[in-house]
């Protein structure tokens, strides 16, 4: 399921108040827990994941980890009672996995629920939380993109030539695969960004318009191949 660009997989259950998901693993003895992609988009690039030094049984609502970005610090809380089985050892070294793959490689902990019937009783399906999450996305003005920006570049009131020169400089500083979010109010930017992508060989992954502002998601390619335009 997709809500205004924010993914909401239908193969798991949700605690929308805590912004966490719960997914049974094969055999329904253990389950993985992670954060919603909408929270990851709201927070921006995560810079730190710190696990709490707890073991064994953990009560519902208790924090198992703290996640931090430049503009957000919050706890990842247990959606049900359970025994802590495993932590995602990749997250402390690579916290951006929470942004890039919140529903897959960015899982936070694995647990064994105390009551196997509790998840279905206490948590909700994607269908049940759809409208509430949609309202939350609108209220908080969350923008979900197909890839998480590594840097945001706001160019308001500038001419397009200056904007593209600034974008060239920013992309040149990025490592291959890194993402730049460009936000501009230049009305000619849609056609100019097509030309920019052809000239540089770097990819424009997404474009959206909000309140007369154009949002472009650009990826630095490892081996950019400029494309010649037909005369």
KAWOPE-V552882 format. One record per residue. N is the residue number from 1. RES is the residue in three letters. SS is DSSP state (alpha for helix, beta for strand, coil for the rest). PSI is psi in whole degrees, 0 to 359 (* if undefined). Layout:
# KAWOPE-V552882
N/RES/SS/PSI, N/RES/SS/PSI
This chain:
# KAWOPE-V552882
1/UNK/coil/143, 2/UNK/beta/129, 3/UNK/beta/103, 4/UNK/coil/42, 5/UNK/coil/351, 6/UNK/beta/124, 7/UNK/beta/145, 8/UNK/coil/83, 9/UNK/coil/143, 10/UNK/coil/6, 11/UNK/coil/22, 12/UNK/coil/177, 13/UNK/beta/162, 14/UNK/beta/144, 15/UNK/beta/93, 16/UNK/coil/331, 17/UNK/coil/324, 18/UNK/coil/358, 19/UNK/coil/41, 20/UNK/beta/155, 21/UNK/beta/159, 22/UNK/beta/129, 23/UNK/beta/124, 24/UNK/beta/143, 25/UNK/coil/172, 26/UNK/coil/132, 27/UNK/coil/345, 28/UNK/coil/35, 29/UNK/coil/326, 30/UNK/coil/164, 31/UNK/beta/155, 32/UNK/beta/152, 33/UNK/beta/141, 34/UNK/beta/185, 35/UNK/beta/158, 36/UNK/coil/148, 37/UNK/alpha/329, 38/UNK/alpha/323, 39/UNK/alpha/318, 40/UNK/alpha/321, 41/UNK/alpha/322, 42/UNK/alpha/318, 43/UNK/alpha/330, 44/UNK/coil/189, 45/UNK/coil/122, 46/UNK/beta/140, 47/UNK/beta/345, 48/UNK/beta/140, 49/UNK/beta/122, 50/UNK/beta/120, 51/UNK/beta/142, 52/UNK/coil/144, 53/UNK/coil/67, 54/UNK/coil/151, 55/UNK/coil/166, 56/UNK/coil/217, 57/UNK/beta/135, 58/UNK/beta/128, 59/UNK/coil/153, 60/UNK/coil/135, 61/UNK/coil/349, 62/UNK/coil/144, 63/UNK/beta/135, 64/UNK/beta/345, 65/UNK/beta/158, 66/UNK/beta/135, 67/UNK/beta/141, 68/UNK/beta/137, 69/UNK/beta/185, 70/UNK/coil/323, 71/UNK/coil/11, 72/UNK/coil/137, 73/UNK/beta/128, 74/UNK/beta/169, 75/UNK/beta/147, 76/UNK/beta/117, 77/UNK/beta/151, 78/UNK/coil/128, 79/UNK/coil/341, 80/UNK/coil/163, 81/UNK/coil/144, 82/UNK/beta/173, 83/UNK/beta/129, 84/UNK/beta/122, 85/UNK/beta/320, 86/UNK/beta/156, 87/UNK/beta/153, 88/UNK/coil/101, 89/UNK/coil/347, 90/UNK/coil/335, 91/UNK/coil/316, 92/UNK/coil/324, 93/UNK/coil/332, 94/UNK/coil/69, 95/UNK/coil/339, 96/UNK/coil/349, 97/UNK/alpha/331, 98/UNK/alpha/329, 99/UNK/alpha/315, 100/UNK/alpha/326, 101/UNK/coil/62, 102/UNK/coil/337, 103/UNK/coil/3, 104/UNK/coil/259, 105/UNK/coil/342, 106/UNK/coil/21, 107/UNK/coil/155, 108/UNK/coil/304, 109/UNK/beta/160, 110/UNK/beta/134, 111/UNK/beta/163, 112/UNK/beta/104, 113/UNK/beta/139, 114/UNK/coil/317, 115/UNK/coil/114, 116/UNK/coil/344, 117/UNK/coil/346, 118/UNK/alpha/318, 119/UNK/alpha/313, 120/UNK/alpha/335, 121/UNK/alpha/322, 122/UNK/alpha/336, 123/UNK/coil/172, 124/UNK/beta/153, 125/UNK/coil/167, 126/UNK/alpha/319, 127/UNK/alpha/321, 128/UNK/alpha/331, 129/UNK/alpha/357, 130/UNK/alpha/306, 131/UNK/alpha/321, 132/UNK/alpha/319, 133/UNK/alpha/321, 134/UNK/alpha/316, 135/UNK/alpha/321, 136/UNK/alpha/318, 137/UNK/alpha/317, 138/UNK/alpha/317, 139/UNK/alpha/320, 140/UNK/alpha/359, 141/UNK/coil/49, 142/UNK/coil/134, 143/UNK/coil/115, 144/UNK/coil/135, 145/UNK/coil/161, 146/UNK/coil/346, 147/UNK/coil/150, 148/UNK/coil/127, 149/UNK/coil/140, 150/UNK/coil/335, 151/UNK/beta/148, 152/UNK/beta/132, 153/UNK/beta/110, 154/UNK/beta/119, 155/UNK/beta/91, 156/UNK/coil/129, 157/UNK/coil/5, 158/UNK/coil/157, 159/UNK/coil/155, 160/UNK/alpha/322, 161/UNK/alpha/319, 162/UNK/alpha/323, 163/UNK/alpha/314, 164/UNK/alpha/326, 165/UNK/alpha/318, 166/UNK/alpha/321, 167/UNK/alpha/318, 168/UNK/alpha/315, 169/UNK/alpha/317, 170/UNK/alpha/317, 171/UNK/alpha/322, 172/UNK/alpha/332, 173/UNK/alpha/346, 174/UNK/coil/153, 175/UNK/coil/155, 176/UNK/coil/134, 177/UNK/coil/345, 178/UNK/coil/156, 179/UNK/beta/135, 180/UNK/beta/130, 181/UNK/beta/116, 182/UNK/beta/127, 183/UNK/beta/124, 184/UNK/beta/155, 185/UNK/coil/9, 186/UNK/coil/122, 187/UNK/coil/337, 188/UNK/coil/359, 189/UNK/alpha/325, 190/UNK/alpha/312, 191/UNK/alpha/326, 192/UNK/alpha/328, 193/UNK/alpha/329, 194/UNK/alpha/315, 195/UNK/alpha/322, 196/UNK/alpha/316, 197/UNK/alpha/320, 198/UNK/alpha/318, 199/UNK/alpha/319, 200/UNK/alpha/333, 201/UNK/coil/2, 202/UNK/coil/153, 203/UNK/beta/138, 204/UNK/beta/107, 205/UNK/beta/331, 206/UNK/beta/154, 207/UNK/beta/130, 208/UNK/beta/158, 209/UNK/beta/128, 210/UNK/beta/124, 211/UNK/coil/43, 212/UNK/coil/10, 213/UNK/beta/135, 214/UNK/beta/129, 215/UNK/beta/120, 216/UNK/beta/133, 217/UNK/beta/118, 218/UNK/beta/137, 219/UNK/beta/131, 220/UNK/coil/119, 221/UNK/coil/147, 222/UNK/coil/320, 223/UNK/coil/76, 224/UNK/coil/139, 225/UNK/coil/101, 226/UNK/coil/147, 227/UNK/coil/133, 228/UNK/coil/132, 229/UNK/coil/142, 230/UNK/coil/139, 231/UNK/coil/*
